[in-house]
Amino acid sequence: MVPLLLWLISLYACLQVMVTQEHSIFLHSPDDIRHKSERILTAKQKHLKWAFATLAAGLILVLALLVFRASL
């Protein structure tokens, strides 16, 4: 049950990266464009790191559960 929950969290974080959102920017301001794009990319990178961490934790937990189950 726990690995499935971790994988669902991972899937959600990946979807947050892939889903497009509408952002309002001032096209005549390079600083505004740069600032908002950096903020968006930083948020997407954070979601990718969470996705990787939860996916890896789920896989490690499944492996541990399989080893535990085999030793019974």
C-alpha positions as CSV (number, residue, x, y, z in Angstrom):
1,M,0.0,0.0,0.0
2,V,2.8,2.5,0.9
3,P,4.7,1.9,-2.3
4,L,1.6,2.6,-4.3
5,L,1.0,5.8,-2.4
6,L,4.6,6.9,-3.1
7,W,4.2,6.1,-6.8
8,L,1.0,8.1,-6.9
9,I,2.8,11.1,-5.3
10,S,5.5,10.7,-7.9
11,L,3.0,10.6,-10.7
12,Y,1.3,13.7,-9.4
13,A,4.7,15.6,-9.3
14,C,5.5,14.5,-12.8
15,L,2.1,15.7,-14.0
16,Q,2.7,19.1,-12.4
17,V,5.8,19.4,-14.6
18,M,4.0,18.4,-17.8
19,V,0.7,20.3,-17.4
20,T,0.9,23.7,-18.9
21,Q,-0.4,26.7,-17.0
22,E,-1.2,30.2,-18.3
23,H,1.1,32.9,-17.0
24,S,0.8,36.6,-17.6
25,I,4.0,38.3,-18.6
26,F,4.8,41.8,-19.9
27,L,6.3,41.1,-23.3
28,H,8.2,44.4,-23.4
29,S,10.1,43.7,-20.2
30,P,13.0,41.3,-20.6
31,D,13.5,41.3,-16.8
32,D,9.9,40.2,-16.2
33,I,10.2,37.4,-18.7
34,R,13.5,36.3,-17.2
35,H,12.2,36.5,-13.6
36,K,9.0,34.5,-14.3
37,S,10.7,31.9,-16.5
38,E,13.4,31.3,-13.8
39,R,10.6,31.0,-11.2
40,I,8.7,28.5,-13.3
41,L,11.7,26.4,-14.1
42,T,12.8,26.3,-10.5
43,A,9.3,25.1,-9.5
44,K,9.4,22.4,-12.2
45,Q,12.8,21.3,-11.1
46,K,11.6,21.0,-7.5
47,H,8.7,18.8,-8.7
48,L,11.0,16.6,-10.7
49,K,13.3,16.1,-7.7
50,W,10.3,15.1,-5.6
51,A,9.1,12.8,-8.3
52,F,12.4,11.1,-8.5
53,A,12.7,10.8,-4.7
54,T,9.3,9.3,-4.2
55,L,9.6,6.9,-7.1
56,A,13.0,5.7,-5.8
57,A,11.7,5.4,-2.3
58,G,8.7,3.3,-3.6
59,L,11.0,1.1,-5.6
60,I,13.4,0.5,-2.6
61,L,10.4,-0.2,-0.4
62,V,9.0,-2.8,-2.8
63,L,12.4,-4.4,-3.0
64,A,12.7,-4.5,0.8
65,L,9.2,-6.0,1.0
66,L,10.0,-8.7,-1.6
67,V,13.2,-9.6,0.3
68,F,11.3,-9.7,3.6
69,R,8.5,-11.8,2.0
70,A,11.0,-14.2,0.5
71,S,12.8,-14.7,3.8
72,L,9.6,-15.8,5.5
